[in-house]
Amino acid sequence: MIKAVFFDIDGTLVSFRQKFLSDQLLADLPALRERGIRIFISTGRALQDLENTGMLRGAEFDGYVSINGQFCCDRDGTAYRDRPIDLDDMRGAYQVLLDHPEISALLQGNGESRLTQINDRVREVYEFLHTKPYPVCPLEWMLEGRVYQFVPLVTSGEESMFLDVMPGCTHTRWHPKGVDIVPRDGGKGVGVRMTMERYGFAREEIMAFGDGENDMSMMAQAGLSVAMGNGEDQVKAMADYITDTVEHDGISKALRHFGLLT
């Protein structure tokens, strides 16, 4: 019996084209809660992204696995995981940015995020994310604040210059010109597992929806994993079920296919 469902946002709950939660999901999500099924966000975004964009249209969730599992909290904001990147790794990234001033990076914190600069690549990526670019900060900000996720806007051929100097970190790619770097002991799977422990859920009581590489560790924790029809091939290959695309109400169709809603 499914007692909790975890949802990725971009490409899963929200389309990169439609930008906001659909009317169908706006009705289905509270219907799940009315049936006693808890619902959780599991996203690479920080909580301030959700507020700034309004993409979830006021939908209420029982908890949040945010910044790819680095900050997790209950619906009232009570944190049960709070894991920034170690300062030694950030020093390595800082030096690379000093040596390559043409590269921009997003520094994701809990409560505030900053960009190191705004250039054409930033504009391209943020148009894809349908999110307003964050303010620019001096590079030294990354050594003073608590950075939970470091996001250099680089191609796969450029990412090694950062990964080589951040040995305490791991990474997942979400865009041809963007890679998420988080502590090696992190990721969505860790956040979901800690949520399960906090609420007392067993693996077979968990359902998870995702579309991208960073969703795979989350889906591996779930007794029932669902890949979106628009998802990456590797995500579909590991999923228990492949539903329709986000634009064609894939989540709503899967919820009814498995009898969670009628």
C-alpha positions as a printed NumPy array, in Angstrom:
array([[  0.   ,   0.   ,   0.   ],
       [  1.436,   3.348,  -1.064],
       [  1.619,   5.836,   1.807],
       [  3.833,   8.532,   0.287],
       [  4.671,   9.883,  -3.164],
       [  7.806,  11.875,  -4.057],
       [  7.736,  14.226,  -7.041],
       [ 10.541,  15.811,  -8.985],
       [  9.547,  19.238, -10.327],
       [ 11.176,  20.218, -13.633],
       [ 10.118,  17.854, -16.391],
       [  7.866,  15.945, -13.984],
       [  5.398,  18.108, -12.078],
       [  6.048,  21.141, -14.275],
       [  6.761,  21.256, -17.99 ],
       [  9.691,  23.243, -19.327],
       [  7.195,  24.692, -21.81 ],
       [  4.13 ,  25.252, -19.625],
       [  6.179,  26.511, -16.635],
       [  3.474,  26.02 , -13.98 ],
       [  1.576,  23.187, -12.317],
       [ -1.386,  22.113, -14.455],
       [ -5.023,  22.466, -13.38 ],
       [ -5.299,  18.668, -13.32 ],
       [ -2.421,  18.291, -10.853],
       [ -3.665,  21.211,  -8.806],
       [ -6.773,  19.088,  -8.199],
       [ -5.072,  15.692,  -7.919],
       [ -2.409,  16.568,  -5.346],
       [ -4.821,  17.572,  -2.563],
       [ -6.983,  14.577,  -3.511],
       [ -4.031,  12.321,  -2.666],
       [ -3.668,  13.963,   0.731],
       [ -7.385,  13.56 ,   1.367],
       [ -6.903,   9.831,   0.864],
       [ -4.216,   9.797,   3.538],
       [ -1.245,   9.683,   1.137],
       [  1.549,  12.081,   2.025],
       [  3.163,  14.007,  -0.825],
       [  6.715,  15.318,  -0.977],
       [  8.755,  17.474,  -3.316],
       [ 12.17 ,  16.105,  -4.326],
       [ 13.994,  18.66 ,  -6.433],
       [ 17.355,  20.065,  -7.417],
       [ 15.938,  23.52 ,  -6.831],
       [ 16.225,  25.466,  -3.579],
       [ 13.082,  26.388,  -1.676],
       [ 13.443,  30.038,  -2.656],
       [ 13.073,  29.005,  -6.317],
       [  9.626,  27.622,  -5.601],
       [  8.553,  30.819,  -3.914],
       [ 10.117,  33.164,  -6.474],
       [  8.685,  31.41 ,  -9.539],
       [  5.238,  30.493,  -8.18 ],
       [  5.529,  27.351, -10.339],
       [  3.619,  25.156,  -7.86 ],
       [  0.672,  27.567,  -7.723],
       [  0.228,  27.316,  -3.97 ],
       [ -0.044,  23.521,  -3.841],
       [  0.709,  22.215,  -0.34 ],
       [  3.148,  19.38 ,   0.341],
       [  4.02 ,  17.459,   3.486],
       [  7.751,  18.032,   3.125],
       [ 10.594,  19.001,   0.846],
       [ 13.764,  17.261,  -0.289],
       [ 15.455,  20.301,  -1.812],
       [ 18.795,  21.169,  -3.429],
       [ 19.209,  17.539,  -4.51 ],
       [ 18.805,  16.253,  -0.963],
       [ 21.135,  18.709,   0.758],
       [ 18.377,  20.509,   2.67 ],
       [ 15.267,  18.591,   3.766],
       [ 12.44 ,  19.916,   5.879],
       [  8.865,  19.302,   6.977],
       [  6.057,  21.478,   5.67 ],
       [  6.495,  23.83 ,   8.659],
       [ 10.157,  24.377,   7.768],
       [ 11.633,  22.126,  10.466],
       [ 14.895,  20.815,   8.984],
       [ 16.015,  17.215,   9.338],
       [ 18.931,  17.348,   6.88 ],
       [ 21.235,  20.355,   6.489],
       [ 24.406,  19.546,   4.536],
       [ 26.412,  22.262,   2.749],
       [ 29.499,  21.565,   0.652],
       [ 32.747,  21.366,   2.631],
       [ 34.834,  24.529,   2.498],
       [ 37.919,  22.734,   1.115],
       [ 35.948,  21.719,  -1.971],
       [ 34.603,  25.246,  -2.385],
       [ 38.146,  26.621,  -2.241],
       [ 39.074,  24.369,  -5.155],
       [ 36.101,  25.584,  -7.189],
       [ 36.935,  29.185,  -6.275],
       [ 40.417,  28.845,  -7.73 ],
       [ 39.086,  27.382, -10.994],
       [ 36.721,  30.334, -11.393],
       [ 39.607,  32.735, -10.755],
       [ 41.621,  30.97 , -13.465],
       [ 38.669,  30.885, -15.899],
       [ 36.815,  34.207, -15.595],
       [ 34.681,  33.356, -18.629],
       [ 32.824,  30.636, -16.651],
       [ 29.746,  31.459, -14.602],
       [ 28.39 ,  29.384, -11.744],
       [ 25.283,  29.298,  -9.591],
       [ 25.889,  29.138,  -5.836],
       [ 22.79 ,  27.623,  -4.25 ],
       [ 22.192,  28.323,  -0.605],
       [ 19.236,  27.725,   1.632],
       [ 17.351,  31.015,   1.578],
       [ 19.51 ,  32.826,  -0.943],
       [ 21.432,  31.951,  -4.079],
       [ 23.867,  33.93 ,  -6.201],
       [ 25.486,  33.884,  -9.635],
       [ 29.138,  34.67 , -10.138],
       [ 28.331,  36.611, -13.313],
       [ 25.661,  36.927, -16.005],
       [ 26.68 ,  36.107, -19.563],
       [ 25.081,  34.611, -22.676],
       [ 25.272,  31.066, -21.284],
       [ 23.499,  32.153, -18.096],
       [ 20.752,  33.776, -20.131],
       [ 20.321,  30.624, -22.231],
       [ 20.124,  28.302, -19.237],
       [ 17.805,  30.503, -17.204],
       [ 15.458,  30.861, -20.141],
       [ 15.302,  27.057, -20.18 ],
       [ 14.619,  27.06 , -16.416],
       [ 11.95 ,  29.778, -16.763],
       [ 13.546,  31.431, -13.733],
       [ 14.83 ,  34.974, -13.302],
       [ 18.643,  34.996, -12.874],
       [ 19.837,  35.493,  -9.322],
       [ 21.885,  38.545,  -8.298],
       [ 25.604,  38.54 ,  -8.994],
       [ 28.018,  38.308,  -6.067],
       [ 31.803,  38.588,  -5.7  ],
       [ 33.535,  35.221,  -5.917],
       [ 34.484,  35.503,  -2.258],
       [ 30.803,  34.943,  -1.342],
       [ 31.245,  31.251,  -2.073],
       [ 33.821,  31.016,   0.715],
       [ 31.773,  32.955,   3.257],
       [ 28.295,  31.497,   2.957],
       [ 26.878,  27.995,   3.148],
       [ 26.751,  26.663,  -0.419],
       [ 24.66 ,  23.508,  -0.646],
       [ 24.986,  23.   ,  -4.382],
       [ 27.601,  24.367,  -6.762],
       [ 26.37 ,  24.619, -10.351],
       [ 29.   ,  25.602, -12.91 ],
       [ 27.443,  26.301, -16.291],
       [ 29.792,  24.092, -18.268],
       [ 29.604,  21.354, -20.877],
       [ 30.509,  17.73 , -20.174],
       [ 33.937,  18.391, -21.646],
       [ 34.55 ,  21.262, -19.23 ],
       [ 33.219,  19.802, -15.981],
       [ 36.368,  17.868, -15.039],
       [ 38.241,  21.056, -14.128],
       [ 35.847,  21.4  , -11.176],
       [ 35.376,  17.739, -10.315],
       [ 39.142,  17.234, -10.116],
       [ 39.463,  19.819,  -7.35 ],
       [ 36.289,  18.865,  -5.431],
       [ 37.091,  15.31 ,  -4.265],
       [ 34.447,  15.375,  -1.546],
       [ 31.677,  15.883,  -4.087],
       [ 29.644,  14.032,  -6.693],
       [ 27.665,  15.362,  -9.645],
       [ 24.674,  14.905, -11.932],
       [ 24.014,  16.667, -15.225],
       [ 20.634,  18.292, -15.878],
       [ 21.412,  20.414, -18.961],
       [ 24.034,  20.257, -21.759],
       [ 25.553,  23.355, -20.168],
       [ 24.803,  22.786, -16.496],
       [ 25.966,  20.285, -13.86 ],
       [ 24.933,  19.991, -10.192],
       [ 27.801,  19.362,  -7.765],
       [ 26.893,  18.287,  -4.214],
       [ 28.646,  16.51 ,  -1.325],
       [ 29.505,  12.886,  -2.089],
       [ 27.265,  11.717,   0.755],
       [ 24.304,  13.579,  -0.739],
       [ 21.78 ,  13.33 ,  -3.551],
       [ 18.033,  12.92 ,  -3.733],
       [ 18.259,   9.286,  -2.667],
       [ 19.782,  10.279,   0.671],
       [ 17.108,  12.907,   1.243],
       [ 14.317,  10.474,   0.406],
       [ 15.803,   7.803,   2.675],
       [ 16.003,  10.261,   5.573],
       [ 12.403,  11.292,   4.919],
       [ 11.337,   7.659,   5.014],
       [ 13.101,   7.188,   8.352],
       [ 11.593,  10.364,   9.764],
       [  8.025,   9.412,   8.835],
       [  8.349,   5.663,   9.261],
       [  7.771,   4.641,   5.648],
       [  8.937,   1.288,   4.308],
       [ 10.355,   1.016,   0.798],
       [  7.256,  -0.748,  -0.539],
       [  5.119,   2.151,   0.712],
       [  6.951,   4.724,  -1.433],
       [  6.218,   5.865,  -4.991],
       [  8.496,   8.262,  -6.879],
       [  8.154,  10.203, -10.151],
       [ 11.128,  11.532, -12.113],
       [ 12.556,  12.278, -15.536],
       [ 16.266,  13.097, -15.201],
       [ 19.617,  11.747, -14.085],
       [ 19.409,  13.33 , -10.629],
       [ 16.13 ,  11.459, -10.025],
       [ 17.667,   8.023, -10.326],
       [ 18.931,   7.761,  -6.752],
       [ 15.481,   8.814,  -5.52 ],
       [ 13.731,   6.265,  -7.711],
       [ 16.073,   3.534,  -6.49 ],
       [ 14.741,   4.087,  -2.956],
       [ 11.115,   3.666,  -3.999],
       [  9.149,   0.459,  -4.06 ],
       [  7.362,   1.831,  -7.145],
       [  9.238,   4.139,  -9.506],
       [  7.621,   5.946, -12.442],
       [  9.481,   7.598, -15.312],
       [  7.868,  10.381, -17.297],
       [  7.339,   9.788, -21.009],
       [  9.604,  12.772, -21.668],
       [ 12.289,  11.343, -19.372],
       [ 15.842,  10.342, -20.242],
       [ 16.398,   6.831, -21.578],
       [ 18.456,   5.767, -18.564],
       [ 15.65 ,   6.839, -16.232],
       [ 13.075,   4.902, -18.222],
       [ 15.315,   1.833, -18.212],
       [ 15.362,   1.657, -14.399],
       [ 11.716,   2.575, -13.786],
       [  8.999,   0.109, -12.852],
       [  6.544,   1.969, -15.078],
       [  6.707,   4.583, -17.842],
       [  3.825,   7.012, -17.999],
       [  2.856,   9.753, -20.463],
       [  4.69 ,  13.071, -20.773],
       [  4.266,  15.928, -18.332],
       [  2.351,  17.939, -20.963],
       [ -0.135,  15.062, -21.317],
       [ -0.862,  14.57 , -17.599],
       [  1.548,  11.674, -17.138],
       [  1.447,  11.86 , -13.347],
       [ -2.336,  11.934, -13.186],
       [ -2.586,   8.978, -15.543],
       [ -0.107,   6.944, -13.48 ],
       [ -1.89 ,   7.719, -10.222],
       [ -5.081,   6.331, -11.711],
       [ -3.33 ,   3.386, -13.336],
       [ -2.127,   2.261,  -9.907],
       [ -5.429,   3.016,  -8.2  ],
       [ -4.257,   5.854,  -5.976],
       [ -6.945,   8.051,  -7.496],
       [-10.12 ,   7.163,  -9.334]])
